[in-house]
Amino acid sequence: MADLKEAQHSRTILLVEDQVIISLAEEMKLKAIGYNVLTAISGEKAVETVFSGTKVDLILMDIDLGTGIDGTEAARIILEKYDCPIVFLTAHSEKEMVDRVRGITRYGYIIKNSGDFVLQSSIEMAFQLFEMYKRHQNSEALMRTLVKNIPDLVWVKDTEGVYLSCNRRFEDFFGAREADIVGRTDFDFVEKDQADFFRVHDQIAMEADKPVVNEEWVTFRSDGSKVLLETKKTAIHDAEGALIGVLGIGRDITSRRKYEEALQSNEQRYQAALDNLPHVVVIYNKDRRIQFVNKAACRISGHDSDFYRDRMDSELWPDLYKSWDPYLSRTMEFGTVESTTVDFPGVDGMVELNVVYVPLLDDKGEVQEVMAITR
């Protein structure tokens, strides 16, 4: 209760009422509650007071203010430049009131002579609603700032493919400002084939009950750069569940794709090098399943690489694997280099092989795979 009283003393209400006796009575009530009160006897005076720089936290605005502008017009003028809650005072019926203040951001209205409790409760409710509105407004502003400045492309279209919004990175893609993009479609900015491609994937996303992902090469009009986008599109529904459009987010994965291709190329060179070694090479994963055998291993055994892939020594050689398994186990568990001599069943009979088990470590020094190589 003390907090409420303290908040009231720090707040100023502008009372706009053209009838002096009523204004004095209402002013006394408001001061008794604990508010600071300013008064204005006309719409023009109310506008002047607000725009003078005087702090006003809430306006109690009578609608009928005699000659000059009425309360609704004064409210419209004020709200164009000043954001505060306005509660209308009226002697009119509810329907008449609603018709007169239609289109004005308002926080309630009070029928005159409703009593002190109604007056105080209506003001407190108006402040609460306004605070909720400001929090929501600030949250939306923060979200807009985040969306505008993230490096991904973000855009929203309606069900017909008409743009409703986009961020700065998307502006770079079309080489146009958001204001010039909104209200138009892909066909206004890109070639028909690409626009058709975008439209088809919009429709797929709107018909799906989950996000839809695809990749597409695009050229940015802002600088002519060509990038690979990973695009995720999600259908948007209103509060009643009706489809209203599609949200798109495009991430530049050009560098990632180049890295993947380079990695794949390195793996191919690595495999080619192992394949051309005259020694037998076998690579096991952490589950001790065979992931790779080179051509020398295939020549000795008479089996192709598919015969070995993802199988364990215990499956392939149940009667023999125990002679070398302890060495493989120690390398896998402790990361030590181990060596042994094994008898291996070759195409022309048993072959004696000197095998070295070498741990393949990750960047944390943990064993990820083990390579077995003969010498």
N, C-alpha and C positions, 0 to 999 in steps of 0.2 A: 504494500500500500504506500509505503514511504517512497519507493522508487517511482510509482505512478505519479505521486504528488510532485516529486522533484522534476520529472519529465514534463509535467504540465506547466510548472513555473518557468521552464526554459523554452516553452513554445509560445508563438505569437499567432493569434487569430485575427484576421481582417474581417470585420463585420460590415457588410454592405447592406444598408437599409435606409430608405428615403424618409421614413416616418420617424421623427426625432424621439417621440415618447417610446415607441416600440424599441428603437435602437438603444436608448438609455436603459430600458428594462433588460434587454438581452445582454448588454454590456455588463451590467451588474451581476447577472447570473454567471456569465463566463468568468468574471474575475473572482467570484465566490468559489467557483470550482478550482481556480488556481492558474488560469491562463492569462497571459498578457494580451491586451485587446487594443486593436486599432479600429477606427471607424471610418466609413465613407458613406456619403449620402446619395451618391450617384454612380452609374457605371463608369463615367469618365474619371471620377475621382478615384475609384477603385483601381483603374488601369494606371493612373498617374502614381498612386501610392506604391503599387507593386514594382513599376518600372523605375522608381526613384532610387532603388537600391535598398530600400527598407526590408529587413528580414520578415518574411511572412511564411508561416508553416502550414496554414490552412485558411481557406476563405469560406465564410458563411455568406452565401450570395442570395439575396432576395431576387426573385425573377422580375416582378413589376417594380420599376424604379421611377415611375412618373415620366417626365419629359426626358429626352435624350435616349441614349442606348439602354436597352434593358439588360437584365442579369445574364441572359443567355449569350447575348452579343459580347458583353464585357468578358465573360468566361472564355469565349472563343479567342478574343484578342489576347488575353493574358496567357492562355495555354500555348499560343504560337511561340512564345519566347520564354515562358516561365513554367516550371514544372512543380506543381503542388496540388494537394487534394482540394477539390471544391465540393462543398455540400450546399445544395440549394434549399432555400427557405421559400415556402409557397403556401398559398391558401387554396390552391387548385386541387382538383381530384387527381387520382393516380393516372388515369388515361390522358387527361389534359397535360399533366406534368411530363409524362413520357414523350408525348408528341412534341412538346416545346424544346426539350433538352436532347432530342435525338441527335446522335453524332457527336455529342460532347463527352469527353472523358470526365466522368463524375464518380463520386464516392458516396452517393446516397442523396436523399432529400428528406426534409423535415416539414411536416404540416404544422403551420403556425399554431401556437397555443396547445402543443402536444404535451407540455409539461417538462419540468427540469430533468427528470430521469431519462426521457426520450432524447432530449437535447444532448446530455452528457454521453449517453450510450452511443448515439449516432456519431458524435465527434470522435470518441475513442475508437469505434469501428472504422471510421474513415482513416485515422492515423495507422491502424493496423493493416488495413488493405493497401494503403500507400507504401508502407514499409515492405510489405510482401511484393508489391509491384516493382519497387526499386531493386530489391534483391534479385528478382527474376530478370529485370532489365540488365543489371550488372552481370549476372551469370550469362545472359545471352550475348552481351558485349564481349565478355571474355572469350566465349566460344567462337564468336565471329572473328575475333583477333587471331585466335589459334588457327582456325580454318584458313583465314586469308593468308597467313604467313608460313604454313607448313610447306615443305618442298614437294609434296605430292599434289597432283591435280585433283581438285574436288569440284563436282558440279551436280546440279539437280535439274531434272527435266520433268515436265508433266507427262501424262499418258500419251499425248500426241507428239512427243519429242521436242516440245518447245522449252527452251532454257528458262529456268526460274531464278537461278543463282549460279555463281562460280567464284573460285578464288583467284588470286593473282597469278599463280603458276599456270592455271588454265587460260588466263588472259594471254600469257606468252604463247601458248599453243595456237590460238586463233589469231594472235596479233591484233587484238581488239580489247577495248575496255569492257568491263562487266555490263555497264549501261548500254553498250552497243550490241551485246550478246543476248541479254535477256529479251525474251519475246520473239527470238528467231530460232532456227533449227540448224542442224548440221549441214543441210543442203545449201545454206547461205555462206558457208565458210570452207568446205572441203569438196573434193571431186565426188561425183555421184556414187561411184563404186565404194568409196570409203564411207560416205554418208549412209549408203544402204547397209554396209557392214555394221556400222554403229547402231543403226535402227533395229537390225535383226537381233543383236545382242541385248538391246534395251528390252525388246519384246520377250526374249527368253528369260531375262531377269524378272520381268513383271509377272510372268506366268509361273515362275518357280517359287517354292516356299523357303528358299535359302539363298544366300549370296552366290552369284555366278562369277567365275573367274575365267578370263581369257587373256591371251597375249596379242599385242598388235604393234607393228612398227608405224610410227608417226613422224611427221616433220613439223617442227616448230616454226611458225611464220615469223616470230620475233627475231630469230637469228639463223634460220635455215638448218639448224641441227636436227639430225635424225636419231631418234631414240626408240628403244624397245620398252613398251609399257606393259606392266602386269596390271590389268584392269579388273576391279571388283565392282560388280553392280548389284544393288539390292533394291527390291521393291519397297515403296513407301506407302503406308496406309494411314488414313485418318483415325480419329478416336473411335469411330463406328466400324472400323475395319474395311472401309471402302478404299480401293486402289486409287492413289492420287498422283503417282509418278515413280521415278527411279533415281536413286542416289548412286553416283559414280565416283570411284576413287582410283586414280591411275598413278602407279609408282614406277619410276624410271629404274629398270633392271638391266640397263645396257652394260654397266660395269660388271655386274654379277654374272651376266651371261658370258662376257668375255673371259672372266676368271674361270668359270665352269669349263668353257671350251679349252682354255689353256691347261687346266688341270687334267681334262680328258686327254689332251694331246700328250701331256707329260706321262700320264699313265700308259698310253699306247706305246710311247717310246720306251718306257720302263719295261713293259711286258715284252716288247720286241727284243730288248737287250737280254732279258732272261731267257726268252725262247731260243736265242742264238748261242747261248752258252753250251759247251759240250757236256757240262755237268748236269746231273739231275737236280731240279729245284722244285720244292713243294712248299706252299704257304698255308699255314693253319690260322683260323681266327681264334678268338678267346674261348669259344666253345669247343675248340680242337677239331673243328670241321675243316676239311680241305677247301680252300678258296681258289687255289691256282696250282697247276702243274705245267711245267714247260715241255717242249717237244722232246727233249732227251728222255724225260720220264715216260712219255708215251711210247717212244721207240723201244725202250728196255722192256716195258710191261706188255706192249701190244694193245693197250687200251687208249681210247681218245680221252680228251680232257673232260668231256661230259660224264664219263664213267666215274671220275673221282669227285667232281664238284659237289660240295656240301655234304660229303660223307665222312665218316670217322674211320680211323685205322682199324678200330675194333670191328667195324662192319665189313671192311674189305679183307682183312687178314686176321680173323679171330684166333687162329692158332699161332700166329707169329708176332703180333703187335706188342705183346708183353715184354719182348726182349729189348725193344727200344723206347717203350712208353715212359719209363722212369726219367730218361734224359729229356724227353719232350716236356714232361710235367715240371721238372725243375726249371727249365728255361721259361716256361709259361708262368710259373708261380714266383720265381725269384729274379728273373731277368738275367740269368747267368748264361754264358756260352757253354754249351755241353757238346761232347763228341763221343761217338761210339762206332763200332763195326756191326753191321747187320747183314743177315742173309736174306736177300730179296728175290721173290719168284719172278724171273724174267721169261721172255719168250722161249729161250733155248735152255731153260732150267734155272737153278738157283744162282744168283750173282752176289758176290761179296762186295758190299759198299761201305766206304768210310763216310759217315754222316756227321756234319756239324750243325747244331741247332743254334740259331742266332735270333735274339729278341729284336722285334721291331717296335720301337717306343714312340709314344705320342709326345707332344710338347711339354707334358708334365712329368715325363720320365716313366710313365706306366706302360706295361706291355700291352700292346693291342693285337699283335700277330707274332707268329714265330715262323722263320724261314729255315727250312731244312735243305742243306746243299751238300752234295757229295764232293769228294776231292780225291 
